[in-house]
C-alpha cells in the first residue's frame, strides 16, 4: 500500500518547535550574553553577514560551522559553550563558562568575544550581560552580596520558580559597559531548570532593550508631531472662521495629512515591534513566578515603575498620531464637501445663466425666422411674378398678378420653414 504523501514543510515546521532548546547550565558558571543589531534596515539586512561573523568566531576556536542558511547554532568553542540565534532584527550570542571568577562580574569574562571580532561586527551592540550563577547561600549572605554588587536604589530581586533560585539585577550598565545579573541557585535545582532561568533573564533584558528603541523614536518625533498638531489646529480654526478661501485651505490640509500618513507609515513597524517586545518581557517575567525576597521590589515591580511608563508613552504617541491622521482626514473630507457645495452653487448659477441665454437665443431665433420668412417670400414673389408674367398679355395687370401670388407664396414659405425646424 502506498503511504500518504507528506506536506513538503511538515518536518521543517515540526522541527522548528525544537530548534531553540534552553541551555543546560551547571552551577557555578558564568554567562556572557551579547545582542547585536544593525542600526538601520535591520529587518532587511543581509543575514549572510550574521553567519559570516559567527563563522569567524568559530574559526578562532576550530569549531564546526553552522549549516547554510541556519538561524541558530549551539556548540563548544574552547572552554565555553556557545549558543547563537538569529532573530528578525538582531542576533544573540550566549556563552556559558563553568566556574566563576574570583572577582564578581569581572570584565575579563567578556573576553570570550575578542575585541577585534567585536569591531568587525555587522551591527551594533543593543545590550550585553554578565550573569553570575552561584549556589545559593543563606539569605543574609545573599543580601550582603547584593549590596556589594548592585545599586540598592534600583535593585530588583525575587525568588523564582517555587524558590528554585534567587535572581537579581539593578538594570544599570556597569563601568565595563555590561548589564549585571546574579542568580543564586537553590540546591537540588536541575541543570535544565537553571538553563531556563538563564535564558529568560537574558530574554527579559534583550526585549526590554529592543522595546525601548520605540521610546527613543518617540522622543525624536515629539517636536514634529507637536508642529503638525498645531498646524492642523490652525487650519481647522481658519475653516471655522471662514477667514481663508477653501480652495486655499485644501492644499495645505492635504499636505499636512500626507505628512501625518508618511510619519505613521515610517513608525508603524517600530510601534508594532515595541508592543510585541513589551508583551514578551511581561510574559517572561510572569513565567518566572516571582515571590518577594525580604520585601525587596521584584522584577515585575521594577518594570511597573520604570519600564511601563516608557511603553505607555510609546502607545500614547502611536494613538496620538493615529488620532491626528483621523482628524486630518475628517477635516479634509469636510473641506472637500464645502468646496463641492460651493462649486455646486456656482454650477447652478452657471446653468441658470445658460438657461437665460438659451431662452434669449430661442427668441432671437424666432425673430430671425420671421425675418427669414419675409426675405424669402420677397424673393419668391419676385420669381413667381416673372414666372407668371406671360399672363399680362391676357389683360391682367402686373400689379394684380403680384398681389395674387403674394399671400400663397408667404404661406408656403412659412410652412416650409416650420416643417424644417420641426425635423431638426
C-alpha positions, 0 to 999 in steps of 0.5 A, a space after each residue: 500500500 502506498 503511504 500518504 504523501 507528506 506536506 513538503 514543510 511538515 518536518 521543517 515546521 515540526 522541527 522548528 518547535 525544537 530548534 531553540 532548546 534552553 541551555 543546560 547550565 551547571 552551577 557555578 558558571 558564568 554567562 556572557 550574553 551579547 545582542 547585536 543589531 544593525 542600526 538601520 534596515 535591520 529587518 532587511 539586512 543581509 543575514 549572510 553577514 550574521 553567519 559570516 561573523 559567527 563563522 569567524 568566531 568559530 574559526 578562532 576556536 576550530 569549531 564546526 560551522 553552522 549549516 547554510 542558511 541556519 538561524 541558530 547554532 549551539 556548540 563548544 568553542 574552547 572552554 565555553 559553550 556557545 549558543 547563537 540565534 538569529 532573530 528578525 532584527 538582531 542576533 544573540 550570542 550566549 556563552 556559558 563558562 563553568 566556574 566563576 571568577 574570583 572577582 564578581 562580574 569581572 570584565 575579563 569574562 567578556 573576553 570570550 568575544 575578542 575585541 577585534 571580532 567585536 569591531 568587525 561586527 555587522 551591527 551594533 551592540 543593543 545590550 550585553 550581560 554578565 550573569 553570575 550563577 552561584 549556589 545559593 547561600 543563606 539569605 543574609 549572605 545573599 543580601 550582603 552580596 547584593 549590596 556589594 554588587 548592585 545599586 540598592 536604589 534600583 535593585 530588583 530581586 525575587 525568588 523564582 520558580 517555587 524558590 528554585 533560585 534567587 535572581 537579581 539585577 539593578 538594570 544599570 550598565 556597569 563601568 565595563 559597559 555590561 548589564 549585571 545579573 546574579 542568580 543564586 541557585 537553590 540546591 537540588 535545582 536541575 541543570 535544565 531548570 537553571 538553563 531556563 532561568 538563564 535564558 529568560 533573564 537574558 530574554 527579559 533584558 534583550 526585549 526590554 532593550 529592543 522595546 525601548 528603541 520605540 521610546 527613543 523614536 518617540 522622543 525624536 518625533 515629539 517636536 514634529 508631531 507637536 508642529 503638525 498638531 498645531 498646524 492642523 489646529 490652525 487650519 481647522 480654526 481658519 475653516 471655522 472662521 471662514 477667514 481663508 478661501 477653501 480652495 486655499 485651505 485644501 492644499 495645505 490640509 492635504 499636505 499636512 495629512 500626507 505628512 501625518 500618513 508618511 510619519 505613521 507609515 515610517 513608525 508603524 513597524 517600530 510601534 508594532 515591534 515595541 508592543 510585541 517586545 513589551 508583551 514578551 518581557 511581561 510574559 517572561 517575567 510572569 513565567 518566572 513566578 516571582 515571590 518577594 525576597 525580604 520585601 525587596 521590589 521584584 522584577 515585575 515591580 521594577 518594570 511597573 515603575 520604570 519600564 511601563 511608563 516608557 511603553 505607555 508613552 510609546 502607545 500614547 504617541 502611536 494613538 496620538 498620531 493615529 488620532 491626528 491622521 483621523 482628524 486630518 482626514 475628517 477635516 479634509 473630507 469636510 473641506 472637500 464637501 464645502 468646496 463641492 457645495 460651493 462649486 455646486 452653487 456656482 454650477 447652478 448659477 452657471 446653468 441658470 445663466 445658460 438657461 437665460 441665454 438659451 431662452 434669449 437665443 430661442 427668441 432671437 431665433 424666432 425673430 430671425 425666422 420671421 425675418 427669414 420668412 419675409 426675405 424669402 417670400 420677397 424673393 419668391 414673389 419676385 420669381 413667381 411674378 416673372 414666372 407668371 408674367 406671360 399672363 399680362 398679355 391676357 389683360 391682367 395687370 402686373 400689379 394684380 398678378 403680384 398681389 395674387 401670388 403674394 399671400 400663397 407664396 408667404 404661406 408656403 414659405 412659412 410652412 416650409 420653414 416650420 416643417 424644417 425646424 420641426 425635423 431638426 
